[in-house]
């Protein structure tokens, strides 16, 4: 089983997310959208529709809890259920909750330094009819 196959997103907190988003837009040319971030498409033949999400959250956001870190990285995985089971078997601090939506399946684990890591299995592509 391949475990992590890519980076699906980079999320971080800011004291003034509106100003920070504007800085990134003005100085680095990041096309920040109204929802607070942007997506960078992958240029890979095996994932032509893939993208990495970049987003700035308000400093008061609880999205990264129980981590105290001001960031969270989302890693793409090929089999979320199997990976979460392997992490639990290895004694890792795996969140009991998962989330399944039209965007795919999500799970979380804390690394040894207390950083929350999001694991994402993208939805399966619909085969052509």
QUIUR-V670917 format. One record per residue. N is the residue number from 1. RES is the residue in one small letter. OMEGA is omega as a letter, one per 30 degrees, with the letter a starting at -180 (* if undefined). BURIAL is # if it has 16 or more other C-alpha atoms within 10 Angstrom, else .. D_LAST is the distance of its C-alpha to the last C-alpha in Angstrom with 1 decimal. Layout:
BEGIN
<<N,RES,OMEGA,BURIAL,D_LAST> <N,RES,OMEGA,BURIAL,D_LAST>>
END
This chain:
BEGIN
<<1,x,l,.,28.7> <2,x,a,.,28.5> <3,x,l,.,29.9> <4,x,a,#,29.8> <5,x,l,.,27.4> <6,x,l,#,28.3> <7,x,a,#,29.9> <8,x,a,#,27.8> <9,x,l,#,30.7> <10,x,a,#,34.4> <11,x,l,#,36.2> <12,x,a,#,39.9> <13,x,l,#,42.6> <14,x,l,#,45.1> <15,x,l,.,48.3> <16,x,a,.,47.3> <17,x,l,#,43.5> <18,x,l,.,43.7> <19,x,a,.,46.2> <20,x,l,.,44.5> <21,x,l,#,41.1> <22,x,l,.,43.1> <23,x,l,.,44.8> <24,x,l,.,41.6> <25,x,a,.,40.3> <26,x,a,.,43.6> <27,x,a,.,44.6> <28,x,l,.,41.4> <29,x,l,.,39.0> <30,x,a,#,36.5> <31,x,a,#,34.5> <32,x,a,#,35.3> <33,x,a,.,33.3> <34,x,a,.,34.7> <35,x,l,.,33.4> <36,x,a,.,35.7> <37,x,l,#,33.6> <38,x,l,#,31.1> <39,x,l,#,28.2> <40,x,a,.,28.3> <41,x,l,.,25.0> <42,x,l,.,24.7> <43,x,a,.,24.9> <44,x,a,.,23.3> <45,x,a,.,20.5> <46,x,l,.,19.5> <47,x,a,.,19.2> <48,x,l,.,18.5> <49,x,a,.,18.0> <50,x,l,#,20.9> <51,x,l,#,24.2> <52,x,a,#,27.6> <53,x,l,#,29.2> <54,x,a,#,32.9> <55,x,l,#,34.9> <56,x,l,#,38.5> <57,x,l,#,39.7> <58,x,a,#,43.0> <59,x,a,.,45.6> <60,x,a,.,45.9> <61,x,l,.,42.2> <62,x,a,.,41.9> <63,x,a,.,38.3> <64,x,a,#,39.8> <65,x,g,.,42.1> <66,x,l,.,43.7> <67,x,l,#,44.0> <68,x,a,.,46.8> <69,x,a,.,45.1> <70,x,a,#,44.1> <71,x,l,#,40.7> <72,x,l,#,37.6> <73,x,l,#,35.1> <74,x,l,#,31.5> <75,x,l,#,30.2> <76,x,l,#,26.6> <77,x,a,#,26.2> <78,x,l,#,23.7> <79,x,a,#,24.8> <80,x,a,#,26.8> <81,x,a,.,27.9> <82,x,a,.,29.3> <83,x,l,#,30.9> <84,x,l,#,32.6> <85,x,l,.,33.9> <86,x,l,.,35.3> <87,x,l,.,36.9> <88,x,a,.,38.5> <89,x,l,.,39.7> <90,x,l,.,41.3> <91,x,l,.,43.2> <92,x,a,.,41.4> <93,x,a,#,41.6> <94,x,l,#,38.1> <95,x,l,.,37.5> <96,x,a,.,36.9> <97,x,l,.,34.4> <98,x,l,.,30.7> <99,x,l,.,28.4> <100,x,l,.,24.7> <101,x,l,.,22.9> <102,x,l,.,19.9> <103,x,a,.,21.4> <104,x,a,.,21.3> <105,x,a,#,24.2> <106,x,l,#,27.8> <107,x,a,#,30.9> <108,x,l,#,34.4> <109,x,l,#,37.2> <110,x,l,#,40.7> <111,x,a,.,41.9> <112,x,l,.,45.5> <113,x,l,.,46.9> <114,x,l,.,45.4> <115,x,l,#,42.5> <116,x,l,#,39.4> <117,x,l,#,36.2> <118,x,l,#,32.8> <119,x,a,#,30.0> <120,x,l,#,26.4> <121,x,a,#,23.2> <122,x,l,#,20.4> <123,x,l,.,17.5> <124,x,l,.,14.6> <125,x,l,.,11.9> <126,x,a,.,8.6> <127,x,l,.,6.3> <128,x,a,.,3.8> <129,x,*,.,0.0>>
END
